[in-house]
Amino acid sequence: MKLLKEQEILLLFSIIIVILSSCYYAFAGIRFINFFFEKEVTLRTILILSIWPALLFIGFIVAAMGILSLRRWALRLFLILNALIWANSIKLLFWFSYYSILGISNILLLVLSGVSIWFSLKKTTREQFGWSISEREKKFKDFNRKLSYVLATLFILMICYYALSYFIIYPKQKVVYTQKPNAYFLSHYIKRDICNLTLFLPKDMQIKFLEPGNKGYFLLMANPKDTIRISAGFDSLSSYNFFKYLGYRYSYEFLRRLNRFQHFVSANFLRHGKEKMLSSDIGIGNSLEGFLTIFPKKDKQLYEYCIYDRNNREITETISFLSAKNDLSYEDINKIISSIELRSVPLKSAEEFFQDGLSSMEKNQYEEAKFSLANALYQNWQNPKYNYYLGNVFLKTNKYLQAKYYLERSQEYLDAKTLLEHIKKEDSRGSILNSP
């Protein structure tokens, strides 16, 4: 049976879209499962993730069978399926960019489904499938055409507005931090090596906690009064990174997309809110770039910096500051940010940091010891020796909750169990584990 030109083109579109969408959803589904369900994946989870791709696959097969027979319903089904793919591709493009494999796939699906819709609505194509305009529709033909033009124009303007505000207009400003000489910092701050970065911090900053998070590590620091909090997120030693599961080559590309999405939501949907989020690009010296997001918090403000190395785009860190203006001003934070140095690996090995920690403990410099031992633990989280000594330092500074956390991870090392029993006994007297 010889096929018409319209049939051949529609079938070709169906085959290409089915193959591309199947590869896309299989790729995205496998990465989603591997990231969120590393240990065990249930059959129910796989079936739920397969519902949408399976419906699309079956729908295109049914439509293709109807197209071979020149059925009118097949053309309409083909139109509906392409409209769903087109709309879904627009939605997903707000999450992915051309930097991502998934983003490129979405762009291809968007173009292919759009061309398929256009070809299906052509007069010659509709005539081949017997889809003609009824007598009743002819009476309102002019009105329908004008209304369609108006709706199409409004839709195009809306898409252009969001595309411009999301992809082009942002960022509205760029903050550039000028690096100051070390002599200035040494008179006002103290130099700290924290995991994969070096920066100057206020001299009274203390480590509150270091713990592994989802695919990374989280470090919390604060001053003795707890009025200034500085947190840092590290994922460079993580075996798996979320951005890779979304098809991005580097973490900074994913974080740039996420930052633009936050800015887009804040600018377009939180415009009348009392606490509007502010976003901007930042530059630090000649080698570092990143993003700054400011979250108003009543009498305080949260400044979140995502920083990456332009020369090695896989190095990305996130640093947050939460403080009242009187305690740590925006100008002070700018100075701290301008002192940052990023590296691909820590400055010293875990054992070197550990020995520095022991030396500080012997001098009763417990806050200094915390920084060194936390750096050692960051590189070897499972080491009971590092956990034990960090817990011991927290115990000596009367931080019982933190001490208990690390000592429990080293119960087989030295007298960790004895120290835990001591903490438990003291807690039964005065609830010391609830103290900050």
ABEGO torsion letter per residue (X at the ends): XBBBAAAAAAAAAAAAAAAAAAAAAAAAAAAAAAAABAABBBAAAAAAAAAAAAAAAAAAAAAAAAAAAGBAAAAAAAAAAAAAAAAAAAAAAAABBAABAAAAAAAAAAAAAAAAAAAAABAAAAAAAGBBBBAAAAAAAAAAAAAAAAAAAAAAAAAAAAAAAAAAAOBABBBBBBBBBAAAAAAABBBBBBEABBBBBBAABBBABBBBBBGBBBBBBBBAAGABBBBBBBAAABABBAAAAAGBABAAAAAAAAAAAAAAAAAAAAAABABBBBBBBBBBEAABBEBBBBBBBEABBBBBBBBBBAABAABBBBBBBBBBAAABBAAAAAAAAAABBBBABBABBAAAAAAAAAAAAAAGBAAAAAAAAAAAAAABAABAAAAAAAAAAAAAAGBAAAAAAAAAAAAABEAAAAAAAAAAAAAAAAGAAABX
